[in-house]
Amino acid sequence: MQPSGESNGQGAGVSLSKVTLTKSAPQVSLEKSAARGVLRVNLNWTARPPQQQAPASGGWLKKLQSALAPQPGIDLDLGCLWEFSDGSKGVVQALGNAFTARTADGRVVISLDGDDRSGASVGGENLSIDLAHLDAVRRILVFALIYEGVPNWEQARAVTTVSPADGPAIEVLLDEADPAARVCGVALLENTGGQLSVRREVRYVRGGQDLLDQAYGWGLEWAPGRK
């Protein structure tokens, strides 16, 4: 299945400091000078929704209990499905401790720096893609997963930023919401003849990574995992 939306190439709003991908301008290609070094993919979000005010009725004790009750946290995970030019495929994610993707000869192409369960880390969660091995990459689907907490994408206010070693950062806002979905395909990176493009997806899937896999025709075999 092909990714949703129509591409208009370099139509994204480009500034000197940041490119924001939108529905009307979903894709941008990296300049050759930017397609080198390490490409960083960052996910940041708000772990806890704003504190709700106590209801106007119900007595002072109920108001106090409501005000003091802890708000449910949201644990977002950053990950990606990857496919290399030799046909090998896999996933990088904290679930199952799958923190790296390597080529058949052992080169580390993609790595995940850790698992921020609180959302309080200033740096969020980060994927690093070594563009020195761009020739090994066919496509990478960056995704966000609500591992714990109510699937409230709207209040999580998640932002994914793709930062090349040179050139403007590329921002994808998770500015749509599906309260029944735990997984969102955020952005698709594709290597076409040595030209790396970044395409906004923001495609929600009501299920796990296996259904995200099916939506994009990745073809992996999935088993329950834990972290």
Secondary structure, DSSP 8 states (H G I E B T S, - for coil): ---SS---TT-SEE-SSEEE--SSS-EEE--TTTSSSEEEEEEE--SS-------SSS-HHHHHHHHHS-----EEEEEEEEEETTS-EEEEBTTTTB-EEE-TT--EEEEE----SSS--TT-EEEEEEGGGGGGEEEEEEEEEEEES---HHHHT-EEEEE-SSS-EEEEE-----TT-SEEEEEEEEEETTEEEEEEEEEEESS-HHHHHHHHT----------
